[in-house]
Amino acid sequence: MALADGGHTFRVRTRNLRGVGGWSATSSFTVWTTLPGATAPTAPTGDGCEGTAGPYSPTFQWAEATNAKDYQLQVTNVASASVVINQTFSASGNCGAGSCSVTPAAALGPGEYTWRVMATNPFGNGPWTADTAFSLFPSTLAAPSSVYPVDDVFDTTPTYRWNGVAGAETYDLDVDASVTSHSAATACTGLACAVTGGTLAVGAHAWEVTAKNRCDLTGASTGANAFDILTCAMPVDVDLPDPGAPINGTLTETACGELRALAGYIVGGTGVVTFHGGSAVVLGNGFEVSTGGTFTARADY
Protein backbone atom coordinates (compact mmCIF):
# COMPACT_ATOMS: atom_id res chain seq x y z
CA MET A 1 0.00 0.00 0.00
CA ALA A 2 1.43 3.36 -1.05
CA LEU A 3 1.26 6.06 1.54
CA ALA A 4 0.75 9.71 0.81
CA ASP A 5 3.38 12.25 1.77
CA GLY A 6 3.00 13.51 5.28
CA GLY A 7 2.63 12.23 8.81
CA HIS A 8 1.43 8.73 9.63
CA THR A 9 1.19 6.46 12.67
CA PHE A 10 1.33 2.74 13.15
CA ARG A 11 0.93 0.11 15.86
CA VAL A 12 1.21 -3.68 15.95
CA ARG A 13 -0.17 -6.61 17.92
CA THR A 14 0.43 -10.30 18.00
CA ARG A 15 -1.95 -13.19 17.59
CA ASN A 16 -1.86 -17.00 17.71
CA LEU A 17 -4.31 -19.90 17.99
CA ARG A 18 -5.12 -18.99 21.55
CA GLY A 19 -6.05 -15.40 20.75
CA VAL A 20 -4.93 -11.85 20.09
CA GLY A 21 -2.41 -9.87 22.08
CA GLY A 22 -2.63 -6.19 22.97
CA TRP A 23 -1.70 -3.32 20.68
CA SER A 24 1.76 -1.80 20.92
CA ALA A 25 2.18 1.86 21.63
CA THR A 26 1.50 4.04 18.62
CA SER A 27 4.56 5.25 16.68
CA SER A 28 4.64 8.10 14.21
CA PHE A 29 6.60 8.60 11.02
CA THR A 30 6.63 10.89 8.02
CA VAL A 31 6.73 9.96 4.36
CA TRP A 32 8.77 12.30 2.13
CA THR A 33 8.62 11.57 -1.59
CA THR A 34 8.18 15.12 -2.85
CA LEU A 35 10.57 18.05 -2.88
CA PRO A 36 9.55 21.14 -0.90
CA GLY A 37 7.83 23.94 -2.74
CA ALA A 38 9.06 27.50 -3.16
CA THR A 39 8.76 30.11 -0.45
CA ALA A 40 8.80 33.91 -0.65
CA PRO A 41 10.56 36.46 1.60
CA THR A 42 8.47 38.99 3.48
CA ALA A 43 10.78 41.00 5.74
CA PRO A 44 13.20 42.69 6.15
CA THR A 45 13.40 44.67 2.93
CA GLY A 46 14.71 48.13 2.07
CA ASP A 47 16.37 50.53 4.50
CA GLY A 48 16.08 49.83 8.19
CA CYS A 49 16.66 52.87 10.42
CA GLU A 50 17.46 51.79 13.95
CA GLY A 51 17.63 53.79 17.13
CA THR A 52 21.20 52.84 18.01
CA ALA A 53 24.54 52.19 16.31
CA GLY A 54 24.06 48.43 16.68
CA PRO A 55 24.62 45.58 16.81
CA TYR A 56 21.23 44.57 15.43
CA SER A 57 19.21 41.34 15.56
CA PRO A 58 16.57 41.61 12.80
CA THR A 59 13.63 39.21 12.49
CA PHE A 60 13.32 37.39 9.14
CA GLN A 61 9.88 36.41 7.84
CA TRP A 62 8.79 34.37 4.82
CA ALA A 63 5.82 32.38 3.48
CA GLU A 64 5.38 28.72 4.38
CA ALA A 65 6.32 26.28 1.64
CA THR A 66 4.59 22.97 0.92
CA ASN A 67 6.30 19.77 2.12
CA ALA A 68 8.83 21.76 4.19
CA LYS A 69 10.46 20.20 7.22
CA ASP A 70 13.15 22.85 7.73
CA TYR A 71 14.30 26.15 6.27
CA GLN A 72 17.86 27.26 5.56
CA LEU A 73 18.49 30.99 5.98
CA GLN A 74 21.53 32.77 4.52
CA VAL A 75 22.47 36.43 5.10
CA THR A 76 25.34 38.06 3.19
CA ASN A 77 27.22 41.27 4.01
CA VAL A 78 27.35 43.25 0.75
CA ALA A 79 30.58 45.14 1.53
CA SER A 80 32.62 42.03 2.35
CA ALA A 81 30.62 39.59 0.15
CA SER A 82 30.75 37.16 3.08
CA VAL A 83 27.93 35.00 4.45
CA VAL A 84 27.36 36.16 8.03
CA ILE A 85 24.37 33.93 8.86
CA ASN A 86 23.90 30.40 7.54
CA GLN A 87 21.44 28.65 9.82
CA THR A 88 18.68 26.00 9.65
CA PHE A 89 15.34 26.44 11.41
CA SER A 90 12.59 23.87 11.87
CA ALA A 91 9.24 24.47 10.24
CA SER A 92 7.37 23.04 13.21
CA GLY A 93 8.93 25.47 15.69
CA ASN A 94 8.91 28.64 13.62
CA CYS A 95 5.96 28.52 11.20
CA GLY A 96 2.19 28.71 11.41
CA ALA A 97 -0.83 30.22 9.70
CA GLY A 98 1.02 30.36 6.40
CA SER A 99 4.13 32.25 7.50
CA CYS A 100 7.48 31.68 9.23
CA SER A 101 9.43 34.00 11.52
CA VAL A 102 12.90 33.65 13.07
CA THR A 103 15.33 35.93 14.91
CA PRO A 104 18.87 34.53 14.60
CA ALA A 105 21.18 34.90 17.56
CA ALA A 106 23.95 36.38 15.39
CA ALA A 107 24.11 40.17 15.66
CA LEU A 108 24.69 42.37 12.61
CA GLY A 109 26.53 45.67 12.46
CA PRO A 110 25.51 48.72 10.42
CA GLY A 111 25.62 48.15 6.68
CA GLU A 112 23.96 46.67 3.62
CA TYR A 113 22.91 43.01 3.41
CA THR A 114 21.06 40.50 1.25
CA TRP A 115 19.18 37.42 2.44
CA ARG A 116 17.58 34.31 0.96
CA VAL A 117 15.79 31.24 2.29
CA MET A 118 15.20 27.68 1.08
CA ALA A 119 12.76 24.98 2.24
CA THR A 120 14.21 21.48 2.84
CA ASN A 121 13.04 18.00 3.81
CA PRO A 122 14.67 14.55 3.93
CA PHE A 123 13.84 13.97 0.26
CA GLY A 124 15.73 17.07 -0.89
CA ASN A 125 15.77 20.84 -1.17
CA GLY A 126 13.38 23.32 -2.66
CA PRO A 127 14.57 26.35 -4.65
CA TRP A 128 16.37 29.29 -3.08
CA THR A 129 14.44 32.53 -3.08
CA ALA A 130 15.95 35.45 -4.97
CA ASP A 131 18.29 37.62 -2.89
CA THR A 132 16.39 40.30 -0.96
CA ALA A 133 18.30 43.49 -0.11
CA PHE A 134 18.02 45.32 3.20
CA SER A 135 20.13 47.71 5.25
CA LEU A 136 20.64 48.52 8.90
CA PHE A 137 21.80 51.99 9.95
CA PRO A 138 21.49 54.11 13.09
CA SER A 139 18.89 56.85 12.83
CA THR A 140 21.08 59.17 14.94
CA LEU A 141 24.85 59.22 14.47
CA ALA A 142 27.46 60.07 17.07
CA ALA A 143 29.76 63.01 16.30
CA PRO A 144 33.20 62.36 14.78
CA SER A 145 36.21 63.94 16.50
CA SER A 146 38.89 66.15 14.93
CA VAL A 147 42.54 65.11 14.83
CA TYR A 148 44.39 67.52 12.46
CA PRO A 149 44.81 70.42 11.79
CA VAL A 150 43.84 72.19 14.98
CA ASP A 151 46.68 74.75 15.26
CA ASP A 152 49.41 76.30 13.12
CA VAL A 153 50.53 74.46 9.96
CA PHE A 154 52.98 75.28 7.16
CA ASP A 155 51.31 73.15 4.47
CA THR A 156 48.97 75.06 2.12
CA THR A 157 47.27 71.77 1.10
CA PRO A 158 46.68 70.20 4.52
CA THR A 159 45.38 66.67 5.01
CA TYR A 160 42.34 66.73 7.28
CA ARG A 161 42.18 63.85 9.75
CA TRP A 162 39.37 62.77 12.04
CA ASN A 163 38.05 59.81 14.02
CA GLY A 164 34.98 58.40 12.29
CA VAL A 165 31.86 56.86 13.84
CA ALA A 166 30.03 53.56 13.38
CA GLY A 167 27.20 53.67 10.87
CA ALA A 168 28.43 56.67 8.87
CA GLU A 169 28.23 56.26 5.09
CA THR A 170 29.56 59.67 4.06
CA TYR A 171 31.45 62.58 5.61
CA ASP A 172 30.93 66.21 4.55
CA LEU A 173 34.20 68.13 4.82
CA ASP A 174 33.59 71.85 5.26
CA VAL A 175 36.66 74.07 4.78
CA ASP A 176 35.93 77.79 4.98
CA ALA A 177 32.24 77.10 4.05
CA SER A 178 33.23 75.08 0.97
CA VAL A 179 31.77 71.58 1.39
CA THR A 180 32.86 68.34 -0.28
CA SER A 181 31.36 64.92 0.39
CA HIS A 182 33.48 61.79 0.85
CA SER A 183 32.51 58.15 1.09
CA ALA A 184 33.45 56.46 4.37
CA ALA A 185 34.60 53.45 2.34
CA THR A 186 37.30 55.50 0.58
CA ALA A 187 38.14 58.15 3.20
CA CYS A 188 38.50 55.83 6.17
CA THR A 189 40.47 52.78 7.22
CA GLY A 190 38.34 51.43 10.00
CA LEU A 191 37.41 54.61 11.86
CA ALA A 192 40.64 56.50 11.00
CA CYS A 193 39.70 58.99 8.28
CA ALA A 194 41.78 61.38 6.17
CA VAL A 195 41.19 63.60 3.13
CA THR A 196 43.68 65.96 1.48
CA GLY A 197 42.04 69.27 0.65
CA GLY A 198 42.64 71.93 -1.93
CA THR A 199 45.21 74.71 -1.82
CA LEU A 200 44.60 77.43 0.77
CA ALA A 201 46.03 80.90 1.17
CA VAL A 202 48.30 81.83 4.03
CA GLY A 203 46.26 82.98 7.00
CA ALA A 204 43.35 81.90 9.18
CA HIS A 205 41.00 79.06 8.22
CA ALA A 206 38.39 76.77 9.76
CA TRP A 207 37.19 73.25 9.02
CA GLU A 208 34.72 70.70 10.31
CA VAL A 209 33.43 67.26 9.34
CA THR A 210 29.82 66.01 9.51
CA ALA A 211 28.98 62.30 9.56
CA LYS A 212 25.86 61.24 7.65
CA ASN A 213 24.00 58.15 6.48
CA ARG A 214 20.73 57.39 4.69
CA CYS A 215 18.85 57.42 8.00
CA ASP A 216 20.49 60.54 9.45
CA LEU A 217 20.68 63.11 6.67
CA THR A 218 21.37 65.99 9.07
CA GLY A 219 24.32 64.23 10.68
CA ALA A 220 26.61 65.06 13.57
CA SER A 221 29.61 67.39 13.33
CA THR A 222 33.05 67.68 14.88
CA GLY A 223 32.37 71.37 15.38
CA ALA A 224 34.51 74.08 13.82
CA ASN A 225 38.31 73.82 14.11
CA ALA A 226 40.36 76.98 13.60
CA PHE A 227 43.90 76.83 12.25
CA ASP A 228 46.45 79.14 10.66
CA ILE A 229 48.62 78.49 7.65
CA LEU A 230 52.01 80.12 8.22
CA THR A 231 54.57 81.04 5.59
CA CYS A 232 58.32 81.26 5.63
CA ALA A 233 58.72 84.96 4.92
CA MET A 234 62.47 84.56 5.55
CA PRO A 235 63.39 80.86 5.38
CA VAL A 236 66.35 79.88 7.51
CA ASP A 237 68.16 76.55 7.19
CA VAL A 238 70.37 75.86 10.19
CA ASP A 239 73.15 73.38 9.39
CA LEU A 240 74.15 71.85 12.68
CA PRO A 241 77.94 71.39 12.99
CA ASP A 242 79.96 69.07 15.15
CA PRO A 243 79.08 69.33 18.87
CA GLY A 244 80.95 72.17 20.49
CA ALA A 245 80.72 74.49 17.48
CA PRO A 246 77.34 76.23 17.73
CA ILE A 247 75.94 78.57 15.10
CA ASN A 248 74.65 81.95 16.18
CA GLY A 249 72.33 84.17 14.22
CA THR A 250 69.23 86.33 14.12
CA LEU A 251 65.67 85.47 13.03
CA THR A 252 63.00 87.95 12.10
CA GLU A 253 59.34 87.63 12.94
CA THR A 254 57.41 85.08 10.78
CA ALA A 255 60.67 83.33 9.91
CA CYS A 256 60.68 79.56 9.88
CA GLY A 257 63.30 76.98 9.12
CA GLU A 258 64.50 73.40 9.31
CA LEU A 259 67.29 71.95 11.42
CA ARG A 260 69.72 69.91 9.35
CA ALA A 261 72.84 68.07 10.49
CA LEU A 262 75.92 68.39 8.30
CA ALA A 263 77.01 65.34 6.29
CA GLY A 264 78.88 62.91 8.46
CA TYR A 265 77.04 63.92 11.65
CA ILE A 266 73.65 62.28 11.12
CA VAL A 267 74.08 59.33 13.43
CA GLY A 268 71.24 59.34 15.93
CA GLY A 269 71.53 63.08 16.34
CA THR A 270 68.91 65.70 17.15
CA GLY A 271 69.01 69.43 16.58
CA VAL A 272 68.50 71.83 19.45
CA VAL A 273 67.79 75.55 19.03
CA THR A 274 68.05 78.00 21.91
CA PHE A 275 66.34 81.37 21.42
CA HIS A 276 67.52 84.57 23.07
CA GLY A 277 65.33 87.68 23.16
CA GLY A 278 62.53 86.16 21.08
CA SER A 279 60.09 83.28 21.03
CA ALA A 280 59.47 80.38 18.69
CA VAL A 281 57.50 77.20 18.34
CA VAL A 282 59.52 74.09 17.49
CA LEU A 283 57.56 71.69 15.21
CA GLY A 284 59.39 68.38 14.84
CA ASN A 285 62.62 69.27 13.05
CA GLY A 286 61.37 72.74 12.15
CA PHE A 287 60.63 75.98 13.95
CA GLU A 288 58.45 79.06 13.46
CA VAL A 289 59.27 82.39 15.05
CA SER A 290 56.45 84.51 16.43
CA THR A 291 58.69 87.35 17.59
CA GLY A 292 62.14 88.07 16.25
CA GLY A 293 65.28 87.37 18.24
CA THR A 294 68.72 85.86 18.25
CA PHE A 295 69.34 82.13 18.41
CA THR A 296 71.99 79.53 19.02
CA ALA A 297 71.81 76.19 17.25
CA ARG A 298 73.97 73.22 18.13
CA ALA A 299 74.10 69.53 17.36
CA ASP A 300 73.18 67.21 20.21
CA TYR A 301 74.28 63.59 19.73
Secondary structure, 3 states (H helix, E strand, C coil): CCCCCEEEEECCCCEECCEECCCCCCEEEEECCCCCCCCCEEECCEEEEECCCCCECCCEEEECCCCCCEEEEEEEECCCCEEEEEEEEEHHHHEECCEEEECCCCCECCEEEEEEEEEEECCEECCCCCCEEEEEEECCCCCCEEEECCCEECCCCCEEEEECCCCCCEEEEEECCEEEEEEHHHHEECCEEEEECCCCCCEEEEEEEEEEECCEEEEEECCCEEEEECCCCCCEEEEECCCCCCEEEEECCCCEEEEEECCCCCCCCEEEEEEECCEEEEECCEEEEEECEEEEEEEEC
